[in-house]
């Protein structure tokens, strides 16, 4: 768990410093959307996620996905 938090923190820092390529940004936001964390971060992250979702670059996981 601690390693995951450090990894996420590193990604946030890289994103905010502009050190990510476009494909890395999309992957990063897909991860944030998949975990739901994007909606708990500052508003910029949520707005960016919505823009990426509306552009078709990020998808929202199906709420029923994984249910049997």
C-alpha positions as CSV (number, residue, x, y, z in Angstrom):
1,X,0.0,0.0,0.0
2,X,2.8,2.4,0.9
3,X,4.6,1.7,-2.4
4,X,1.3,2.4,-4.3
5,X,0.9,5.8,-2.5
6,X,4.6,6.7,-3.3
7,X,4.0,5.7,-6.9
8,X,0.9,7.8,-7.1
9,X,2.6,10.8,-5.5
10,X,5.5,10.5,-7.9
11,X,3.0,10.5,-10.8
12,X,1.2,13.5,-9.5
13,X,4.5,15.4,-9.1
14,X,5.6,14.4,-12.7
15,X,2.2,15.5,-14.1
16,X,2.2,18.8,-12.3
17,X,5.8,19.5,-13.3
18,X,4.9,18.8,-17.0
19,X,7.2,15.8,-17.1
20,X,4.7,13.4,-18.7
21,X,4.2,12.6,-22.3
22,X,0.6,12.7,-23.6
23,X,0.2,8.9,-23.5
24,X,1.5,8.9,-19.9
25,X,-1.1,11.6,-18.9
26,X,-3.9,9.6,-20.4
27,X,-2.8,6.5,-18.6
28,X,-2.4,8.4,-15.4
29,X,-5.9,9.8,-15.6
30,X,-7.3,6.4,-16.6
31,X,-5.8,5.0,-13.4
32,X,-7.2,7.9,-11.3
33,X,-10.7,7.4,-12.8
34,X,-10.5,3.6,-12.4
35,X,-9.7,4.0,-8.7
36,X,-12.2,6.9,-8.2
37,X,-9.4,8.9,-6.6
38,X,-9.7,11.6,-9.3
39,X,-13.0,12.8,-7.7
40,X,-11.3,13.3,-4.4
41,X,-8.4,15.4,-5.7
42,X,-8.5,19.2,-6.3
43,X,-11.0,20.3,-8.9
44,X,-8.5,20.6,-11.7
45,X,-8.1,16.8,-11.8
46,X,-11.8,16.2,-12.0
47,X,-12.3,18.7,-14.7
48,X,-9.4,17.3,-16.7
49,X,-10.8,13.8,-16.3
50,X,-14.2,14.9,-17.5
51,X,-12.5,16.5,-20.6
52,X,-10.6,13.3,-21.3
53,X,-13.7,11.2,-20.9
54,X,-15.7,13.5,-23.2
55,X,-12.9,13.3,-25.7
56,X,-13.0,9.5,-25.6
57,X,-9.4,9.2,-24.3
58,X,-10.4,7.9,-20.9
59,X,-13.3,5.6,-20.2
60,X,-15.4,5.3,-17.1
61,X,-15.4,1.7,-15.7
62,X,-18.7,-0.1,-15.8
63,X,-20.2,0.0,-12.3
64,X,-21.3,-3.7,-12.7
65,X,-17.9,-4.8,-14.0
66,X,-16.5,-7.7,-12.0
67,X,-19.9,-8.6,-10.6
68,X,-21.0,-12.2,-11.1
